[in-house]
Amino acid sequence: MADHAATQAAFHDEQLKPRLDQAQTGIGHVFFVDAAHFVFGTFLCCLWSFTRIFVRAASGRQRFNVLGAWNAVTRQLVAVTNTTVVNTETMCDLLRKIAAQELVGPITLVLDNARYQRNAVVQALADSLGIKLLFLPSYSPNLNLIERLWKFIKRRAIYGRYHPTFTEFRAAVEETLDRLSTAHAADLASLMTLNFQRFEDVSLMAA
């Protein structure tokens, strides 16, 4: 645990924070990248009730996949969606979509070590587009800002809600995605800050 905390701290201080500091001054852009797989089903939430509440359950296990890149400074989401699978081709589509924005300055993508992201095809395309891939240390979701966004979307569109069909389920997720920069902007301003959980001082209790 101590070694992992030290690795995360070094990554944050030496690689991630300098790029974020530059982006905040207008020099370049930093995107946090990850995929979310929204599964068509019933997801409960917690509430207080004097009577028992029954929640209808949707049938099926279809998935609506979103591969997203969250701009840490502008709080804009660039995304590629499908209902099949997220793979190397999906990742390449996202790289091209980011490049098409014609942003000024260096572009850095912060992402985990999933094989569809860390392979020769993706790295070659990123290099040709002038995009830097910055891979997180293993087991470091706390340093990937977009993880917070996926939890937010699930709370808004899925938890405690019944969607009779997959079409309606997908529409609910897409509506939340479409309103991130408008109706949800105030909530995301306080949620998507650049403060990251650190583990150097975490106390461990033996079971």
Stockholm file with secondary structure:
# STOCKHOLM 1.0

chainA/1-207         MADHAATQAAFHDEQLKPRLDQAQTGIGHVFFVDAAHFVFGTFLCCLWSFTRIFVRAASGRQRFNVLGAWNAVTRQLVAVTNTTVVNTETMCDLLRKIAAQELVGPITLVLDNARYQRNAVVQALADSLGIKLLFLPSYSPNLNLIERLWKFIKRRAIYGRYHPTFTEFRAAVEETLDRLSTAHAADLASLMTLNFQRFEDVSLMAA
#=GR chainA/1-207 SS CHHHHHHHHHHIIIIIHHHHHHHHTTSSEEEEEEEEEEESSCCCCCCCCSSCCCCCCCCCCCEEEEEEEEETTTCCEEEEEESSCCCHHHHHHHHHHHHTTCCSSCEEEEECCCTTTSSHHHHHHHHHHTEEEEECCSSCGGGCTHHHHHHHHHHHHTTTCCCSSHHHHHHHHHHHHHTTTTTTHHHHHHHSCSCCCCCTTCCCCCC
#=GC SS_cons         CHHHHHHHHHHIIIIIHHHHHHHHTTSSEEEEEEEEEEESSCCCCCCCCSSCCCCCCCCCCCEEEEEEEEETTTCCEEEEEESSCCCHHHHHHHHHHHHTTCCSSCEEEEECCCTTTSSHHHHHHHHHHTEEEEECCSSCGGGCTHHHHHHHHHHHHTTTCCCSSHHHHHHHHHHHHHTTTTTTHHHHHHHSCSCCCCCTTCCCCCC
//
